[in-house]
């Protein structure tokens, strides 16, 4: 018996159930991939893109990494974005963080986790850049706020990538959004940083951080 036989059994039961409930589903799915959405999220196993949004397999293209970071040196993330925008013609890119993110909390607290410390340096940089909007908050507020700020920073990085800039320059309709998911209630918070063109990026980005007041002198 396979070591993961219980998972294979679960898969067989799921496939049989889908075939019964929705005849032809897998045949249709195998013939095309035409998602309208790209989800860039955290690798956390508690944040499944399809289930959270109520979308079927094939309806959302997904890229995940620790703390949902998008940086211009990450060819993996940029390749996913380029494929989604240029070839799949997605209409919406959602950068989705979540409250209680282990990577964000490690960066906030200065906790060493190993090799991933190098990756989480990007989140630590967000913390340092906005420390005057964080330091005066209570610890729980700092945790939630940095999760949101990290999403906003990554939305900006996606919007400023050459993939999005080129797409907008040629008139392609694709928008970037920032969300934060609540593990405690299952609800998604729209951070109101949606961008639909190059002309919106700077103003939307600037206004987003004004929602987090600096500490008083």
N, C-alpha and C positions, 0 to 999 in steps of 0.2 A: 504494500500500500504506500502511495506517495506520502511524503512527510506533510504536505499541505493538502491532503485529500479533502479535508473539510471545506477548503476554499474552492477546490474544483467542483465539489458537490454543490456548493452554493451557486457557482456559476451555471452549472447545468440546470439547476432549478430555476434560476432567473431567466435563462434563455428560453426554457420551455414555457415559463409564465408569459414572457413577452410575446412569443410566437402565438400563444393562445389568445391573448388579449388584443394583440395588434397584428393580425396576419399580414405578411409581406414586409414587416418592419425592417428586418435585417437585409432583405433583398434590396429594398429602397436605400438603406443606409450605405450598403456596399458600393452603390453606383455613383454616389456623389458626396462631396463635402462642401457645403455652401453656408458656413456659419456667418452670421452678421456680427458676431461679438468675439473679441479677444479679451480674455481674462488674464491679467498678470497679478498673481497672488502669492501668498506665503505657502511654503511647503507643509505647513501644519496640517496634520491629518484630520483636524476638526473643522476644516474650512473647505468643504467640497463645492466646487464652482457650480456644477449642474444642479445639485440638490438645492442649494441656497437660492438659485434664481428660477427654479422650476423648469429648467430646460432639458430637452432630451439629448442623448448622445448625438453628436453631429451638429448641434446648434451653437456650440461655444468652443472656440479654439483656446487652449490653455497653456500658459507658461507659469511655472512656480519656482521659487527659490526661497532661501531663508530670509525672512523679513521683507519680502516683495521689493527687492532693490533693483533698480535699472540704472546702470552706469554705462558711459560711452566706451568703456574698455571691455565690456562683456559681450563678446561676439555671439554667444549663445542667445541671450535675450534679444539682441539687435537682429539676429537672423530670424528669430520667431516673429518679431514685429514686421520685418521686411516681407516675409512670406505671407503673413496675414494681410498686410495692407496691399502689397503689389499683386499677389496671386489669388488670394481668397477674396479680396475686396471687402474686408470687414468694414462695417460702418461705425462701430463703436469699440473703443479700447477702454476697459475698466481696470484701473490700478486699485487693487483691493487689499488693504491691510486688515488687521483685526486687533481688538483690544485684548490685552494679556499676551501679546506676542512675545515668545521667549527670546527671540533675537533682539527685539527692541529693548526689552527689560535688561538683558545682559549689557547692551550698550549704555543704557541709562545708569546702571549700577556699577559699571566697570568690572563685571564678573568675567573671569576667564573661562572660555569654553573649549579652547583648543585651536585647531586649524581655522575654524570659522571666525576666530577673532579678526583675522585679516579681512574677511568679507564684511563683518559687522562694523569695521572701521568707517564705512560709508554712513551708517546710522549714527555712529559716534560723532561724525563730522556735522550731521544735522543737529545733534544735541548742542555742540559747541557753537554753531552758527546762530542758534536761537536761544542761547542760555539765558538771556535777559527776559525772555518770555516764559521761561520754565522755572528758574531757580526759586522764585517767590511762591510757587504753588505747593500744595501738600503733595506727599508722595503719590497717592492714588491719582491725583490730578496730573502730576508730571507723567505718569505712566500712560494715561489715556491721551494726553496732549501730544506726547512724543510719537505715539502710534499714528495720530492724525497728521502731525507735521511731516513724518517720514513719507506718508502717502503723497502729500502735497508736493514734496521735493521730487518724488519719483514721477509724478504726473508732469512736472516741469521738464524732467530729463527726457521723458518720452516725447513731449511736444517739441523739444529742441533738437531731437535726433534728426539726422539727415533724411531718414525715411519719411517722417511726418512732414518735415519742411518741404521735401520734394513733392510729396503727395498733394499738399495744400497748394503748392505753386502751380501744379498742373490742373487744379480745380477739382480734385477728388474729394468727395464728401466723406470725411471720417472725423469723428470727435473723440476726444480723450476725457475721461472722467475719473474722479477720485472718490473711493468709498471706504468705509471702515465697518467691519462686521463685528457684532456683539456675540461673544460665545455664550453669555448668560441668558440672552433672550432670542437669539437667532435672527435679529433684525439688522438690516444694513442701513448705515447712516450715509447720506449723500453729503460730501464735504463741500459741495457747491464750487468746484474748480473745473467745471467742464470747459473745454476749449475746442473750437471748431475751425480755427484758422490762425495763421502766424500773428496776425494783428491783435489777437486777444491774449496771447501768452503772458506778456510782461504785466499787463494790468490785472489780469485774473490772479496771477501768482502773487503780486504785491498785495492785493486786497485780501487774499486768503489769510495771510499772516497777520494782518491788522486785527483779525478777530481774536488774537491772543495778545492781550495787553502786556506791555513791558512792565517790569516792577517799578514802583515809584522811587525816585531818588531819595 
